[in-house]
Amino acid sequence: LAQSSQVTRTQQFPGVLDYVRAVASIAGAAAAFSSARLKTDIKPYDPDEYDRALAKIRATPITQWRYKWEPSTRRPHTGPILELAPEDIREDALRINLLDYTGLLHAAVTAVDRKVDRFAAQLAAQAA
């Protein structure tokens, strides 16, 4: 049956364990394993994937917010909301994967850099 489309109680009403997992996830994201020795199925992005990454980043709204358990005097966080973020960076029903988010941002910046290089080359050719 269609259980995947049903929202669980935990997804609707996060409990203390969910908040503990969120904090642990943030702590673990400070440093992530990235050695090729620890990875499998490594493949580079093709040029179109960089442009798709840029489109996904452009389509992801960035918001300011506080967690429900934080005081209203705390400076707001800045970032995406999971439900509005691309699937590429969703870890589960409550968290985004910061390493995947960083990778998507890196690919988007690379796409912008390539566009700037193309425009600079066009300008140089026109000036010559």
C-alpha positions in Angstrom: 0.0 0.0 0.0 1.0 3.6 -0.3 2.8 4.0 3.0 5.5 6.2 1.5 3.1 9.0 0.9 1.8 8.9 4.5 3.2 11.2 7.1 4.2 9.6 10.3 3.6 11.0 13.8 7.4 11.7 14.1 7.4 13.7 11.0 4.4 15.8 12.2 5.5 16.2 15.8 9.2 15.8 16.3 10.2 14.6 19.7 13.2 15.0 21.9 15.1 12.2 20.1 14.6 14.1 16.8 16.1 17.2 18.3 19.1 15.2 19.7 19.6 13.7 16.2 19.5 17.2 14.7 22.2 18.4 17.1 24.3 15.3 16.5 24.0 15.8 12.7 25.2 19.3 13.0 28.2 18.2 15.1 29.0 15.5 12.7 28.8 17.8 9.7 31.7 19.9 11.0 34.0 17.4 9.4 33.0 14.8 6.8 34.9 11.8 5.4 35.8 12.7 1.8 38.8 10.5 0.8 38.4 8.6 -2.4 39.7 5.6 -0.5 36.4 5.6 1.4 34.1 6.0 -1.6 32.7 3.9 -4.4 30.9 4.6 -7.7 32.8 7.9 -8.1 31.9 9.7 -11.3 32.5 13.4 -12.3 29.7 15.7 -13.1 29.1 16.4 -16.8 28.7 20.0 -17.9 24.9 19.9 -18.0 24.8 18.7 -14.4 26.6 21.9 -13.3 23.9 24.0 -14.9 21.2 21.8 -13.3 22.8 22.4 -9.9 22.7 26.1 -10.5 19.0 25.9 -11.5 18.3 23.9 -8.3 20.1 26.5 -6.1 18.3 29.3 -7.8 14.9 27.6 -7.2 15.6 27.0 -3.5 14.3 29.8 -1.3 16.6 30.9 1.5 14.9 31.9 4.7 15.7 33.2 8.1 14.3 31.3 11.1 14.8 30.0 14.6 14.3 26.5 15.9 11.2 26.1 18.1 13.3 25.4 21.1 15.5 28.5 20.7 14.7 31.8 22.5 13.3 34.7 20.4 16.3 36.7 21.4 18.6 34.4 19.4 19.9 35.6 16.1 18.0 33.8 13.3 19.6 31.1 11.2 19.9 31.4 7.5 19.3 28.6 5.1 16.9 26.4 3.2 13.7 24.8 4.5 13.8 21.0 4.0 10.4 20.8 2.4 11.4 23.5 -0.2 14.9 22.1 -0.9 15.9 19.8 -3.8 15.8 16.1 -3.2 19.6 16.0 -3.7 20.2 17.5 -0.3 17.5 15.9 1.8 18.8 13.4 4.4 15.5 12.3 5.8 12.1 13.8 6.9 13.8 16.4 9.2 17.3 17.1 8.0 19.3 18.2 5.0 22.7 16.7 4.3 25.2 19.6 4.7 27.9 17.8 2.7 25.5 17.2 -0.2 24.3 20.8 0.1 27.9 22.0 0.0 28.6 19.9 -3.1 25.5 21.2 -4.9 26.6 24.8 -4.0 30.1 24.1 -5.3 28.7 22.7 -8.6 26.4 25.8 -8.9 29.4 28.2 -8.3 31.3 26.2 -11.0 28.5 26.8 -13.4 28.5 30.5 -12.7 32.3 30.6 -13.1 32.1 28.9 -16.5 29.4 31.4 -17.6 31.6 34.3 -16.5 34.6 32.8 -18.4 32.5 32.5 -21.6 31.2 36.1 -21.3 34.8 37.3 -20.7 36.0 35.4 -23.8 33.2 36.9 -25.9 34.0 40.4 -24.7 37.7 39.9 -25.4 36.9 38.6 -28.9 34.6 41.6 -29.6 37.3 44.1 -28.4 39.9 42.5 -30.7 
